[in-house]
């Protein structure tokens, strides 16, 4: 499976919005700075994410972007499809085992559709908590 910069940036940007869900809009500059992304490239992917209903834009001095729906209802698969089109695995030439290959593609799609932004945020918070544990003897 080949994931383009567009797909990676989209997942990272929406992860950032999910992480700060309920705290108001974030500007593309804030998202870019926090995730180490190109603000210019984020501007290019904002439109398809908005069209898909995954983000909403808020105008004004305190404006920016928020998730279009709660993070528990947005999946990684949905983000990738909005930016990349149908999920497909790249295949080298021959069609040997094409039925098995199709099943692999279906299972990868199901996995991506089972991973919500909320899951990713919870896993990140758990990881941060584990790293900050202090053991005393």
C-alpha positions as a Python dict, from the first residue, in 0.01 Angstrom:
ca = {
    (1, 'X'): (0, 0, 0),
    (2, 'X'): (138, 335, -92),
    (3, 'X'): (29, 626, 124),
    (4, 'X'): (97, 966, -28),
    (5, 'X'): (199, 1279, 157),
    (6, 'X'): (-159, 1395, 117),
    (7, 'X'): (-292, 1097, 313),
    (8, 'X'): (-26, 1119, 584),
    (9, 'X'): (-77, 1493, 629),
    (10, 'X'): (-455, 1447, 641),
    (11, 'X'): (-441, 1186, 916),
    (12, 'X'): (-190, 1391, 1117),
    (13, 'X'): (-393, 1711, 1079),
    (14, 'X'): (-718, 1547, 1184),
    (15, 'X'): (-539, 1371, 1470),
    (16, 'X'): (-431, 1715, 1595),
    (17, 'X'): (-788, 1845, 1571),
    (18, 'X'): (-912, 1535, 1755),
    (19, 'X'): (-648, 1573, 2026),
    (20, 'X'): (-776, 1926, 2095),
    (21, 'X'): (-1142, 1847, 2026),
    (22, 'X'): (-1376, 2077, 2217),
    (23, 'X'): (-1109, 2345, 2271),
    (24, 'X'): (-1209, 2562, 1977),
    (25, 'X'): (-1069, 2593, 1627),
    (26, 'X'): (-702, 2549, 1539),
    (27, 'X'): (-535, 2744, 1261),
    (28, 'X'): (-349, 2557, 989),
    (29, 'X'): (-32, 2722, 1120),
    (30, 'X'): (-91, 2573, 1467),
    (31, 'X'): (-157, 2230, 1319),
    (32, 'X'): (149, 2254, 1094),
    (33, 'X'): (374, 2366, 1381),
    (34, 'X'): (252, 2098, 1623),
    (35, 'X'): (279, 1815, 1370),
    (36, 'X'): (586, 1933, 1179),
    (37, 'X'): (395, 1973, 853),
    (38, 'X'): (395, 2223, 568),
    (39, 'X'): (125, 2486, 622),
    (40, 'X'): (106, 2544, 245),
    (41, 'X'): (37, 2175, 182),
    (42, 'X'): (-226, 2169, 458),
    (43, 'X'): (-405, 2452, 277),
    (44, 'X'): (-428, 2228, -30),
    (45, 'X'): (-584, 1934, 152),
    (46, 'X'): (-827, 2140, 362),
    (47, 'X'): (-1079, 2169, 75),
    (48, 'X'): (-1131, 1794, 15),
    (49, 'X'): (-1152, 1736, 391),
    (50, 'X'): (-1416, 2010, 415),
    (51, 'X'): (-1611, 1867, 119),
    (52, 'X'): (-1611, 1525, 288),
    (53, 'X'): (-1754, 1682, 605),
    (54, 'X'): (-1450, 1582, 809),
    (55, 'X'): (-1358, 1940, 903),
    (56, 'X'): (-1538, 2270, 924),
    (57, 'X'): (-1381, 2610, 889),
    (58, 'X'): (-1444, 2896, 1127),
    (59, 'X'): (-1384, 3248, 1000),
    (60, 'X'): (-1249, 3540, 1194),
    (61, 'X'): (-957, 3635, 1415),
    (62, 'X'): (-1008, 3332, 1639),
    (63, 'X'): (-1097, 3110, 1343),
    (64, 'X'): (-943, 2800, 1206),
    (65, 'X'): (-1060, 2442, 1170),
    (66, 'X'): (-1252, 2199, 1386),
    (67, 'X'): (-1360, 1842, 1325),
    (68, 'X'): (-1683, 1815, 1131),
    (69, 'X'): (-1800, 1532, 1357),
    (70, 'X'): (-1694, 1387, 1693),
    (71, 'X'): (-1359, 1201, 1680),
    (72, 'X'): (-1517, 867, 1765),
    (73, 'X'): (-1712, 881, 1436),
    (74, 'X'): (-1423, 959, 1200),
    (75, 'X'): (-1205, 670, 1086),
    (76, 'X'): (-859, 663, 934),
    (77, 'X'): (-1006, 483, 633),
    (78, 'X'): (-1256, 763, 578),
    (79, 'X'): (-981, 1028, 591),
    (80, 'X'): (-764, 838, 345),
    (81, 'X'): (-1053, 782, 103),
    (82, 'X'): (-1144, 1152, 113),
    (83, 'X'): (-789, 1242, 12),
    (84, 'X'): (-665, 945, -189),
    (85, 'X'): (-977, 787, -337),
    (86, 'X'): (-1047, 413, -303),
    (87, 'X'): (-800, 218, -92),
    (88, 'X'): (-592, -11, -308),
    (89, 'X'): (-271, -203, -259),
    (90, 'X'): (-9, -166, -528),
    (91, 'X'): (55, -487, -715),
    (92, 'X'): (354, -587, -925),
    (93, 'X'): (240, -717, -1263),
    (94, 'X'): (109, -1072, -1241),
    (95, 'X'): (-233, -1180, -1119),
    (96, 'X'): (-124, -1492, -929),
    (97, 'X'): (-343, -1534, -624),
    (98, 'X'): (-562, -1238, -716),
    (99, 'X'): (-845, -1367, -493),
    (100, 'X'): (-611, -1380, -195),
    (101, 'X'): (-478, -1034, -282),
    (102, 'X'): (-834, -896, -294),
    (103, 'X'): (-897, -1038, 55),
    (104, 'X'): (-581, -869, 183),
    (105, 'X'): (-707, -537, 45),
    (106, 'X'): (-1048, -589, 206),
    (107, 'X'): (-892, -668, 545),
    (108, 'X'): (-663, -365, 534),
    (109, 'X'): (-969, -152, 454),
    (110, 'X'): (-1162, -301, 746),
    (111, 'X'): (-870, -237, 979),
    (112, 'X'): (-845, 128, 870),
    (113, 'X'): (-1222, 165, 905),
    (114, 'X'): (-1205, 31, 1261),
    (115, 'X'): (-946, 289, 1371),
    (116, 'X'): (-1115, 610, 1482),
    (117, 'X'): (-948, 939, 1564),
    (118, 'X'): (-1059, 888, 1923),
    (119, 'X'): (-869, 557, 1935),
    (120, 'X'): (-554, 727, 1806),
    (121, 'X'): (-583, 1009, 2061),
    (122, 'X'): (-641, 768, 2350),
    (123, 'X'): (-340, 558, 2245),
    (124, 'X'): (-122, 869, 2223),
    (125, 'X'): (-229, 988, 2568),
    (126, 'X'): (-160, 643, 2714),
    (127, 'X'): (185, 641, 2555),
    (128, 'X'): (262, 988, 2692),
    (129, 'X'): (147, 880, 3039),
    (130, 'X'): (371, 569, 3024),
    (131, 'X'): (671, 782, 2928),
    (132, 'X'): (611, 1021, 3217),
    (133, 'X'): (583, 753, 3486),
    (134, 'X'): (829, 799, 3770),
    (135, 'X'): (930, 494, 3967),
    (136, 'X'): (1041, 530, 4325),
    (137, 'X'): (1219, 261, 4524),
}
